[in-house]
């Protein structure tokens, strides 16, 4: 195996691994680490594009001596880019945490959160904000009709905890028999802010 092919395989595997393992490394935020992962993915993406162009030039230059070995690196890179961008193999590692049964979103001016209830009575709340704020909250939930009760494993956010009720696709916290608007709405984030 040539050095060129080894580098191609290594870069392609690293690119795909970072993209496919996103549901796992995203759950262990640390502010700068997530930014670093995205920078590495972007760098690998640019590297693969440049390397594809270089390989095309090499194929054109060596067109008199064409053989299968010339096409293997470019095929590996095109397959990895296609899978990384479009996921034709339908790989979804997010399902290892359970299938999604309910989703809600919060969009503030400088932060955003996504609440996902999963089929195994577990939930995760991913909250992000300015200055690299990135935190996951996890726990168990119980849902009865439009009422949801969240029980966090460790820490809990200020806005979303305890007993919640869904009214007209909005989540409200029930505290001392009063409804408090959490500013969460059901479904995917709409990009309102």
C-alpha positions as CSV (number, residue, x, y, z in Angstrom):
1,X,0.0,0.0,0.0
2,X,1.4,3.3,-1.0
3,X,1.9,6.3,1.3
4,X,-0.6,8.3,-0.7
5,X,-3.3,5.6,-0.3
6,X,-2.6,5.3,3.5
7,X,-3.0,9.1,4.0
8,X,-6.2,9.0,2.0
9,X,-7.7,6.2,4.0
10,X,-6.6,7.8,7.3
11,X,-8.0,11.2,6.5
12,X,-11.3,9.7,5.1
13,X,-11.8,7.6,8.2
14,X,-11.1,10.5,10.5
15,X,-13.5,12.7,8.6
16,X,-16.3,10.2,8.7
17,X,-15.6,9.2,12.4
18,X,-15.9,12.8,13.6
19,X,-19.1,13.3,11.6
20,X,-20.7,10.0,12.5
21,X,-19.7,10.1,16.2
22,X,-21.2,13.6,16.6
23,X,-24.1,12.4,18.8
24,X,-21.5,11.0,21.2
25,X,-18.8,13.8,21.4
26,X,-21.5,16.5,21.4
27,X,-22.8,15.1,24.7
28,X,-19.6,15.8,26.5
29,X,-19.3,19.5,25.8
30,X,-16.5,21.7,27.1
31,X,-17.0,24.8,25.1
32,X,-13.7,24.9,23.3
33,X,-13.7,21.2,22.5
34,X,-16.8,21.3,20.4
35,X,-15.4,24.3,18.4
36,X,-12.2,22.3,18.0
37,X,-14.1,19.3,16.6
38,X,-15.9,21.5,14.1
39,X,-12.6,23.1,13.0
40,X,-11.0,19.7,12.5
41,X,-14.0,18.6,10.4
42,X,-13.9,21.8,8.3
43,X,-10.1,21.3,7.8
44,X,-10.5,17.7,6.8
45,X,-13.3,18.7,4.4
46,X,-11.1,21.3,2.7
47,X,-8.2,18.8,2.7
48,X,-10.3,16.1,1.0
49,X,-11.5,18.6,-1.7
50,X,-7.9,19.7,-2.4
51,X,-6.7,16.1,-2.4
52,X,-9.5,15.2,-4.9
53,X,-8.4,18.0,-7.2
54,X,-4.7,16.8,-6.9
55,X,-5.7,13.3,-7.7
56,X,-7.7,14.4,-10.7
57,X,-4.7,16.3,-12.0
58,X,-2.5,13.2,-11.4
59,X,-5.0,11.0,-13.4
60,X,-4.9,13.5,-16.3
61,X,-1.2,13.7,-16.1
62,X,-0.8,9.9,-16.1
63,X,-3.5,9.3,-18.7
64,X,-1.2,7.2,-20.8
65,X,-0.6,4.7,-18.0
66,X,-4.1,4.4,-16.5
67,X,-4.8,1.6,-14.1
68,X,-7.1,0.9,-11.2
69,X,-4.5,2.0,-8.6
70,X,-4.8,5.6,-9.8
71,X,-8.5,5.7,-9.2
72,X,-8.6,4.0,-5.7
73,X,-7.7,7.1,-3.6
74,X,-10.1,9.4,-5.4
75,X,-12.9,6.8,-5.1
76,X,-12.3,6.5,-1.4
77,X,-12.4,10.3,-0.9
78,X,-15.5,10.8,-3.0
79,X,-17.3,8.0,-1.1
80,X,-16.3,9.5,2.3
81,X,-17.3,13.0,1.3
82,X,-20.6,11.8,-0.1
83,X,-21.3,9.8,3.1
84,X,-20.2,12.6,5.3
85,X,-22.4,15.2,3.6
86,X,-25.5,13.2,2.6
87,X,-25.4,10.0,4.7
88,X,-26.7,7.6,2.0
89,X,-25.9,4.6,4.3
90,X,-28.4,6.1,6.9
91,X,-26.0,5.7,9.8
92,X,-27.6,7.3,12.9
93,X,-25.7,6.8,16.1
94,X,-28.1,9.1,17.9
95,X,-30.4,6.0,18.1
96,X,-28.1,4.4,20.7
97,X,-29.6,6.8,23.2
98,X,-33.1,5.8,22.2
99,X,-35.6,6.8,19.6
100,X,-37.1,10.3,19.9
101,X,-40.7,10.5,20.9
102,X,-41.0,14.2,21.7
103,X,-39.0,17.3,20.9
104,X,-39.2,20.9,22.1
105,X,-37.1,23.9,21.3
106,X,-36.1,27.2,23.0
107,X,-34.7,30.1,21.1
108,X,-33.4,33.0,23.0
109,X,-31.5,36.0,21.8
110,X,-28.1,34.6,22.8
111,X,-28.8,30.9,23.5
112,X,-30.8,28.0,22.3
113,X,-31.9,24.7,23.8
114,X,-33.4,21.4,22.5
115,X,-35.3,19.0,24.8
116,X,-35.6,15.4,23.5
117,X,-37.7,12.8,25.2
118,X,-36.7,9.3,24.2
119,X,-38.6,6.0,24.1
120,X,-36.7,4.5,27.1
121,X,-38.1,7.1,29.6
122,X,-34.8,9.1,29.3
123,X,-34.4,12.6,28.1
124,X,-31.6,15.0,27.2
125,X,-31.6,18.8,27.1
126,X,-28.9,20.4,25.1
127,X,-28.4,24.0,25.9
128,X,-25.9,26.2,23.9
129,X,-25.1,29.9,24.1
130,X,-22.6,32.7,23.6
131,X,-19.0,32.5,24.7
132,X,-18.9,28.7,24.0
133,X,-21.6,27.8,26.5
134,X,-22.5,24.2,25.8
135,X,-24.2,21.9,28.4
136,X,-26.1,18.7,28.3
137,X,-28.6,17.9,31.0
138,X,-29.9,14.3,31.2
139,X,-32.4,12.4,33.3
140,X,-35.6,10.4,33.4
141,X,-39.1,11.6,32.6
142,X,-42.7,10.4,32.9
143,X,-45.4,11.6,30.4
144,X,-49.1,11.3,30.9
145,X,-51.1,12.9,28.2
146,X,-49.9,16.5,27.9
147,X,-48.1,16.5,31.3
148,X,-44.4,15.8,31.6
149,X,-42.4,15.4,34.7
150,X,-38.6,15.8,34.4
151,X,-36.2,14.3,36.9
152,X,-32.6,15.4,36.3
153,X,-29.6,13.1,37.2
154,X,-27.3,15.9,38.4
155,X,-27.7,19.6,37.8
156,X,-30.8,21.2,36.3
157,X,-31.3,24.4,34.3
158,X,-33.1,27.3,35.8
159,X,-35.9,27.4,33.2
160,X,-37.0,23.8,32.6
161,X,-37.5,21.4,35.4
162,X,-40.2,19.7,37.5
163,X,-43.8,19.4,36.2
164,X,-44.5,20.7,32.7
165,X,-47.6,20.9,30.6
166,X,-48.0,21.3,26.8
167,X,-50.6,23.8,25.8
168,X,-51.1,24.8,22.2
169,X,-47.6,23.5,21.3
170,X,-45.9,25.5,24.1
171,X,-44.4,24.2,27.3
172,X,-45.4,25.7,30.6
173,X,-43.9,24.9,34.0
174,X,-46.5,24.2,36.8
175,X,-45.3,25.7,40.0
176,X,-47.6,26.4,43.0
177,X,-50.7,25.8,40.8
178,X,-49.6,28.6,38.4
179,X,-48.4,28.3,34.8
180,X,-45.0,29.8,34.0
181,X,-44.1,30.2,30.4
182,X,-40.8,28.4,29.7
183,X,-40.6,29.8,26.1
184,X,-40.1,26.3,24.8
185,X,-42.3,25.2,21.8
186,X,-42.8,21.7,20.5
187,X,-41.0,20.5,17.3
188,X,-37.8,21.4,15.7
189,X,-36.2,24.9,16.1
190,X,-37.6,27.3,13.6
191,X,-34.8,29.9,13.6
192,X,-37.0,32.6,15.0
193,X,-34.2,34.6,16.6
